[in-house]
């Protein structure tokens, strides 16, 4: 495996840990710049965990694409890279088109 791929995977993995624990809201661009009254409407733990899961899926795609390429399976490596792009675009669409306001706090 390439040293650059390992560095990227480890870096993203370290960023995913606080997000999966629901404590990394300061790492999410846009969310951390919101005013406090607007940020109070969102469920920070849910936003963080969904970003952490997305990062783990992207790390898996990056590492598998590089490992497949190293073992001479270039066709499968290309498929893994296409899956990476698909996951990224699908998550962006999913996160920005929330019909049920999936990240808002529930009202009692």
Number of C-alpha atoms within 10 A of each C-alpha: 14 10 8 9 16 15 11 14 20 13 12 16 17 11 17 23 18 17 26 21 13 19 15 21 19 13 15 13 9 9 17 13 10 11 9 10 8 9 14 12 13 17 15 19 16 19 22 26 21 17 22 23 15 18 21 19 15 22 22 14 22 20 20 17 25 20 18 17 17 13 10 10 13 15 12 15 22 15 13 22 19 14 17 19 14 12 16 16 12 12 15 12 11 12 16 11 11 11 8 7 12 16 17 16 13 10 5 3
